[in-house]
Amino acid sequence: MTHYYRKSIIELLTLVNQAKVDPFNQVETWHLIQETLIKQISKIEYKIRNIKYEIKELNLSRKNPQRQLSKDESNIVKSSLDYLDYKLEEYRRLIKIYKSIGDSVAFTFIHKLDIKPQNFKQSSGFITDKVGFRREKQMFRQAFKMGSIAILNDLTSVLKYCDITLVLEGGFVPIEVKSSKNKNARVKRQESNANKLFSYIFTDTTDSLYGIEGIMHRVSIQSQEINYIQVINKLIESSKKNGYAYKLVEPGVLYFVAHQAPNNKEDSKSIFKECNIVNPTAFFLNTMKFNELGYYPFSLSIATPENYFDFLQGKFVINIFIDFNIVSQLAQKYGFTFHERNDLDYPYEFKNLNEEENLNSFKISSHYFGRIIIEFVSLNWLLSEAFEKYSRLSKSDMHNSGLGEPNRRA
């Protein structure tokens, strides 16, 4: 079903790619992109409602005590339900695709480390069900009439606080649109949480956020990010010509893109041997297309709209192999040992070899480590940043650095 929307998706992403070259001089283009997203997402939401109604009616017919269905009739109803379930999932997937385009707008104007904190909240649901959405659209359109650029947050999967984001060359301004003067406990709680979040983003500190009590601080990175986005795009293009392509981007990290996968395990073994990958762990990016965890979106990192669409359709298979022996070696360089843990949230731990130091160990979250996979960030750079950070932070800072909880010696 998605292929029926191919033209629309590629046209929108082409506009994004053209506009992001000189973003603040493309006011009308950003408006057009989002108006198209409103139209497409609204249409799909109505289709989903109709399908849910059909499913409800068919289920009622199956359970109607006054009319027993024959075996043939029951099979027909079951087949219809299966097809409707398929359509339902496809339309939900399409909304995610269109919101990934909305994400590409957000990440064009807002730094990804300012977007991540705005993601940790439940989505508001259908835009056509939202009370006050008409008022939000009015204010959104008024911003463009005044020559400003605005983002309608519900068109993204990542901007989950406030309703509109006004983007300026010097930063961004979150706007909460009030559809009434209602000040119940829920509204007050939302305002309080939003204030805490944006205090955290704009001042790097806040008091109690995400249900975590205490003062929270953000700490800046020490060096320019290293990533391999250009490499993955070159591999994608090469795989179209040769069936598959791979590259050892740094010791222990192998990128593999298949347009036509190798035929047997011997191919993989020879590649691992050639690249000196001894203990490979595979990360399959095709299962992470719509992770909705605030990472830099594939809609931007995959440079060509046609390639992004083909990735969505499964025509490209992207694997990243990491040799955890390299992680152990890097840990040793900084005086730590590396340990994998049976913990989904904090699966990696580093223990200090120097018993005289106060810091006993620290853990890295799966979300932090996920940047190596989903954002194509250098493993060596990311872990080096972690070691440097933990060597200088106080306990309160460490608690809120985005990595994990430190353990200190008594």
C-alpha positions as CSV (number, residue, x, y, z in Angstrom):
1,M,0.0,0.0,0.0
2,T,2.9,2.4,0.8
3,H,4.0,2.5,-2.8
4,Y,0.8,4.4,-3.7
5,Y,2.2,7.3,-1.6
6,R,5.7,7.1,-3.0
7,K,5.3,10.2,-5.2
8,S,4.0,12.3,-2.3
9,I,6.7,11.1,0.2
10,I,9.6,11.7,-2.3
11,E,8.3,15.1,-3.3
12,L,8.1,16.2,0.3
13,L,11.6,15.0,1.2
14,T,13.0,16.6,-2.0
15,L,11.6,19.9,-0.8
16,V,13.2,19.4,2.6
17,N,16.6,18.6,1.1
18,Q,16.3,21.7,-1.1
19,A,15.2,24.0,1.7
20,K,17.6,22.9,4.3
21,V,20.6,24.3,2.2
22,D,19.5,27.8,3.2
23,P,16.7,27.2,5.7
24,F,15.8,30.6,6.9
25,N,15.3,31.9,3.4
26,Q,12.8,29.2,2.5
27,V,9.8,30.3,4.7
28,E,7.1,29.4,2.1
29,T,8.6,26.0,1.4
30,W,8.5,25.0,5.1
31,H,4.9,26.2,5.2
32,L,4.0,24.2,2.1
33,I,5.7,21.0,3.5
34,Q,3.8,21.1,6.8
35,E,0.4,22.0,5.2
36,T,0.9,18.9,3.0
37,L,1.6,16.9,6.1
38,I,-1.5,18.1,7.8
39,K,-3.6,17.1,4.7
40,Q,-2.0,13.7,4.3
41,I,-2.0,12.7,8.0
42,S,-5.6,13.9,8.4
43,K,-6.8,11.8,5.4
44,I,-5.0,8.7,6.8
45,E,-6.5,9.2,10.2
46,Y,-10.0,9.3,8.7
47,K,-9.2,6.1,6.8
48,I,-8.1,4.4,10.0
49,R,-11.4,5.4,11.7
50,N,-13.4,3.9,8.9
51,I,-11.4,0.7,9.0
52,K,-11.9,0.4,12.8
53,Y,-15.6,0.9,12.3
54,E,-15.7,-1.9,9.6
55,I,-13.8,-4.2,12.0
56,K,-16.2,-3.5,14.8
57,E,-19.2,-4.2,12.5
58,L,-17.7,-7.5,11.2
59,N,-16.9,-8.6,14.8
60,L,-20.5,-7.9,15.8
61,S,-21.8,-10.0,12.8
62,R,-19.7,-12.9,13.9
63,K,-21.0,-12.8,17.4
64,N,-24.7,-12.1,16.6
65,P,-26.7,-14.7,18.5
66,Q,-29.7,-14.2,16.3
67,R,-27.9,-15.2,13.1
68,Q,-25.4,-18.1,13.1
69,L,-22.9,-17.7,10.2
70,S,-22.2,-20.7,8.0
71,K,-18.6,-22.0,7.8
72,D,-18.1,-20.3,4.4
73,E,-19.5,-17.0,5.6
74,S,-17.3,-17.2,8.7
75,N,-14.3,-17.7,6.5
76,I,-15.2,-14.8,4.4
77,V,-15.6,-12.6,7.5
78,K,-12.2,-13.8,8.8
79,S,-10.5,-13.0,5.5
80,S,-12.0,-9.6,5.5
81,L,-10.8,-9.0,9.1
82,D,-7.3,-10.1,8.2
83,Y,-7.2,-7.7,5.3
84,L,-8.6,-4.8,7.3
85,D,-6.0,-5.5,10.0
86,Y,-3.3,-5.4,7.3
87,K,-4.7,-2.1,6.0
88,L,-4.8,-0.7,9.5
89,E,-1.1,-1.4,10.1
90,E,-0.2,0.0,6.7
91,Y,-2.0,3.3,7.4
92,R,-0.4,3.5,10.9
93,R,3.0,3.0,9.2
94,L,2.2,5.7,6.7
95,I,1.6,8.2,9.5
96,K,5.0,7.3,10.9
97,I,6.6,7.9,7.5
98,Y,4.9,11.3,7.2
99,K,5.9,12.2,10.8
100,S,9.5,11.2,9.9
101,I,9.3,14.0,7.3
102,G,8.0,16.3,10.1
103,D,11.0,15.2,12.1
104,S,13.3,16.2,9.3
105,V,11.9,19.7,9.6
106,A,12.5,19.8,13.3
107,F,16.1,18.5,13.1
108,T,16.8,21.1,10.4
109,F,16.3,23.9,12.8
110,I,16.8,22.5,16.3
111,H,20.0,20.8,17.5
112,K,19.5,17.1,18.1
113,L,20.7,17.4,21.7
114,D,17.9,19.9,22.3
115,I,15.3,17.7,20.6
116,K,16.1,14.5,22.6
117,P,14.8,15.8,25.9
118,Q,11.5,16.8,24.2
119,N,10.8,13.3,23.1
120,F,10.3,11.5,26.4
121,K,6.6,11.8,26.7
122,Q,3.6,9.9,25.3
123,S,2.3,11.1,21.9
124,S,-0.9,13.1,21.8
125,G,-2.5,10.8,19.3
126,F,-4.5,11.7,16.2
127,I,-4.3,15.4,15.2
128,T,-7.9,15.2,14.0
129,D,-9.0,14.1,17.5
130,K,-7.2,16.9,19.3
131,V,-9.2,19.5,21.0
132,G,-7.9,22.9,20.0
133,F,-6.1,21.7,16.9
134,R,-8.0,24.2,14.8
135,R,-6.7,27.0,17.0
136,E,-3.1,25.6,16.7
137,K,-3.3,25.7,12.9
138,Q,-4.5,29.3,13.0
139,M,-1.5,30.4,15.1
140,F,0.8,28.3,13.0
141,R,-0.4,29.9,9.8
142,Q,-0.3,33.4,11.3
143,A,3.4,32.9,12.1
144,F,4.1,32.3,8.4
145,K,2.0,35.2,7.4
146,M,4.3,37.4,9.5
147,G,7.3,36.0,7.7
148,S,8.4,33.6,10.5
149,I,9.0,29.9,10.5
150,A,7.0,27.7,12.8
151,I,6.8,23.9,13.4
152,L,3.5,22.3,14.2
153,N,4.7,19.9,16.9
154,D,2.1,17.2,16.3
155,L,3.4,16.7,12.7
156,T,6.6,15.2,14.3
157,S,7.3,12.2,16.5
158,V,9.8,14.0,18.7
159,L,8.4,17.5,19.7
160,K,6.0,16.3,22.4
161,Y,5.9,19.4,24.7
162,C,3.9,22.5,23.8
163,D,2.0,22.9,20.5
164,I,4.1,25.1,18.2
165,T,7.8,25.8,17.9
166,L,8.8,29.2,16.6
167,V,12.3,28.9,15.1
168,L,14.7,31.8,14.9
169,E,18.2,32.1,13.7
170,G,19.3,32.5,17.4
171,G,17.3,29.6,18.7
172,F,13.7,28.5,19.1
173,V,10.6,29.4,21.2
174,P,8.1,26.8,22.4
175,I,4.5,28.0,22.3
176,E,1.5,26.4,24.2
177,V,-1.8,27.3,22.5
178,K,-4.7,27.7,24.9
179,S,-8.1,26.7,23.5
180,S,-9.8,27.6,26.8
181,K,-9.2,29.1,30.2
182,N,-9.5,25.7,31.9
183,K,-6.9,25.4,34.7
184,N,-7.6,21.9,36.0
185,A,-4.9,19.8,37.7
186,R,-4.0,18.1,34.4
187,V,-3.4,21.4,32.6
188,K,-1.3,22.7,35.6
189,R,0.8,19.5,35.6
190,Q,1.5,19.8,31.9
191,E,2.5,23.5,32.3
192,S,4.8,22.6,35.2
193,N,6.5,19.7,33.2
194,A,7.0,21.9,30.2
195,N,8.5,24.6,32.2
196,K,10.9,22.2,33.8
197,L,11.9,20.7,30.5
198,F,12.6,24.0,28.8
199,S,14.5,25.2,31.8
200,Y,16.7,22.2,31.3
201,I,17.2,22.9,27.6
202,F,17.8,26.6,27.9
203,T,19.8,26.8,31.1
204,D,21.2,23.2,31.3
205,T,19.7,22.7,34.7
206,T,16.3,22.0,36.3
207,D,14.7,20.6,39.4
208,S,13.0,17.2,39.1
209,L,12.2,16.0,35.6
210,Y,10.7,12.8,34.0
211,G,9.8,11.7,37.5
212,I,13.4,11.9,38.7
213,E,13.7,13.9,41.9
214,G,16.6,16.4,42.4
215,I,18.6,18.9,40.5
216,M,19.5,17.9,36.9
217,H,22.4,19.2,34.9
218,R,23.4,18.9,31.3
219,V,27.1,18.8,30.5
220,S,28.6,19.8,27.1
221,I,30.6,17.5,24.9
222,Q,34.3,18.1,24.8
223,S,34.9,17.7,21.1
224,Q,33.2,17.8,17.7
225,E,31.0,14.8,17.0
226,I,32.4,12.3,14.6
227,N,29.9,10.4,12.5
228,Y,29.8,8.3,9.3
229,I,26.7,9.6,7.6
230,Q,28.6,10.3,4.4
231,V,30.0,6.7,4.5
232,I,26.6,5.0,4.8
233,N,25.3,7.0,1.8
234,K,28.2,6.0,-0.3
235,L,27.7,2.4,0.7
236,I,24.0,2.6,-0.2
237,E,24.9,3.9,-3.7
238,S,27.6,1.2,-4.1
239,S,25.2,-1.6,-3.1
240,K,22.8,-0.6,-5.9
241,K,25.5,-1.3,-8.4
242,N,27.2,-4.3,-6.8
243,G,24.5,-6.0,-4.8
244,Y,26.2,-5.2,-1.5
245,A,28.9,-3.0,0.0
246,Y,30.7,-2.8,3.3
247,K,33.4,-0.8,5.0
248,L,35.3,-1.0,8.3
249,V,34.7,2.6,9.4
250,E,37.0,2.3,12.4
251,P,38.5,-0.6,14.3
252,G,35.8,-2.9,15.4
253,V,32.9,-1.2,13.6
254,L,31.8,-2.6,10.2
255,Y,29.0,-1.1,8.1
256,F,27.2,-3.5,5.7
257,V,24.6,-2.5,3.2
258,A,22.9,-5.1,1.0
259,H,20.8,-4.4,-2.0
260,Q,21.2,-8.1,-2.8
261,A,22.5,-10.0,0.2
262,P,25.5,-12.3,0.1
263,N,24.3,-15.9,-0.6
264,N,25.8,-17.7,2.3
265,K,27.5,-17.4,5.7
266,E,30.9,-18.0,4.1
267,D,30.7,-14.5,2.6
268,S,30.1,-13.0,6.0
269,K,33.0,-15.0,7.5
270,S,35.4,-13.8,4.8
271,I,34.3,-10.2,5.4
272,F,34.8,-10.4,9.1
273,K,38.2,-12.0,8.6
274,E,39.2,-9.3,6.1
275,C,38.1,-6.6,8.5
276,N,39.5,-8.3,11.6
277,I,36.1,-8.5,13.3
278,V,36.6,-11.3,15.9
279,N,33.5,-11.0,18.2
280,P,30.8,-9.4,16.0
281,T,27.4,-8.3,17.4
282,A,24.9,-7.4,14.6
283,F,22.6,-4.4,14.8
284,F,19.8,-4.6,12.2
285,L,18.8,-1.0,11.3
286,N,15.7,-2.1,9.3
287,T,14.0,-2.9,12.6
288,M,14.7,0.6,13.8
289,K,13.1,2.7,11.1
290,F,10.5,4.2,13.4
291,N,12.1,3.9,16.8
292,E,10.5,7.3,17.9
293,L,13.2,7.7,20.6
294,G,14.5,11.2,19.6
295,Y,17.4,10.1,17.4
296,Y,18.5,12.0,14.3
297,P,16.1,10.7,11.7
298,F,16.9,8.4,8.8
299,S,14.8,10.8,6.7
300,L,17.8,13.2,7.0
301,S,20.8,10.8,7.4
302,I,19.8,8.9,4.2
303,A,20.5,11.7,1.8
304,T,18.5,10.8,-1.3
305,P,14.6,10.6,-1.0
306,E,14.4,7.7,-3.3
307,N,17.0,5.7,-1.2
308,Y,15.1,6.6,1.9
309,F,11.8,5.3,0.4
310,D,13.6,2.1,-0.7
311,F,15.0,1.6,2.8
312,L,11.4,2.0,4.2
313,Q,10.3,-0.7,1.7
314,G,13.1,-3.1,2.7
315,K,15.0,-2.9,-0.6
316,F,18.1,-2.0,1.3
317,V,19.3,-4.0,4.3
318,I,21.6,-2.2,6.6
319,N,23.6,-3.9,9.3
320,I,26.2,-2.5,11.7
321,F,28.6,-5.0,13.3
322,I,30.4,-4.1,16.4
323,D,33.3,-6.1,17.8
324,F,33.0,-5.8,21.6
325,N,36.6,-6.8,22.0
326,I,37.4,-3.3,20.7
327,V,35.2,-1.8,23.4
328,S,37.2,-3.8,26.0
329,Q,40.4,-2.4,24.6
330,L,39.2,1.1,24.6
331,A,38.0,0.7,28.3
332,Q,41.5,-0.6,29.2
333,K,43.0,2.5,27.6
334,Y,41.1,4.6,30.2
335,G,41.7,2.3,33.1
336,F,38.4,0.4,33.1
337,T,37.2,-3.1,32.4
338,F,34.1,-3.6,30.2
339,H,31.2,-5.8,31.2
340,E,27.9,-6.6,29.5
341,R,24.9,-6.7,31.8
342,N,21.4,-8.3,31.6
343,D,19.7,-5.0,31.8
344,L,17.7,-3.5,28.9
345,D,18.1,0.1,30.1
346,Y,21.8,0.0,31.1
347,P,23.4,-3.0,29.4
348,Y,27.0,-1.9,29.6
349,E,29.2,-1.3,32.6
350,F,32.7,-0.1,33.0
351,K,34.6,-0.8,36.3
352,N,37.6,1.2,37.4
353,L,40.9,-0.6,37.7
354,N,42.4,2.0,40.0
355,E,41.2,1.4,43.5
356,E,42.5,4.7,44.7
357,E,40.1,6.7,42.6
358,N,36.7,7.6,44.0
359,L,34.7,6.5,40.9
360,N,34.2,2.7,41.2
361,S,32.2,2.1,38.0
362,F,29.6,3.6,35.7
363,K,27.0,2.3,33.3
364,I,26.0,3.4,29.8
365,S,22.4,3.4,28.8
366,S,21.1,1.6,25.7
367,H,19.8,4.9,24.5
368,Y,23.2,6.5,24.6
369,F,24.9,3.6,23.0
370,G,22.2,3.6,20.3
371,R,23.6,6.7,18.8
372,I,26.4,4.5,17.4
373,I,23.8,2.5,15.5
374,I,21.0,4.8,14.6
375,E,22.9,8.1,14.2
376,F,26.1,6.5,12.7
377,V,28.2,8.1,15.4
378,S,31.8,6.9,15.9
379,L,32.0,4.3,18.7
380,N,35.5,5.5,19.6
381,W,34.4,9.1,19.8
382,L,31.2,8.4,21.8
383,L,32.9,6.2,24.4
384,S,35.9,8.5,24.7
385,E,33.4,11.3,25.5
386,A,31.8,9.1,28.2
387,F,35.2,8.3,29.8
388,E,36.2,11.9,29.8
389,K,32.9,13.0,31.2
390,Y,32.9,10.5,34.0
391,S,36.4,11.5,35.0
392,R,35.4,15.0,35.8
393,L,31.7,15.0,36.9
394,S,30.3,15.2,40.4
395,K,27.8,12.6,41.5
396,S,24.8,15.0,40.9
397,D,26.0,15.8,37.4
398,M,26.6,12.1,36.6
399,H,23.1,11.2,37.7
400,N,21.8,13.4,34.9
401,S,24.3,13.2,32.1
402,G,22.3,10.8,30.0
403,L,24.6,7.9,30.4
404,G,24.0,6.1,33.7
405,E,24.4,6.0,37.4
406,P,27.9,6.0,38.8
407,N,29.1,3.8,41.7
408,R,31.5,5.4,44.1
409,R,33.9,3.9,46.5
410,A,33.0,4.2,50.2
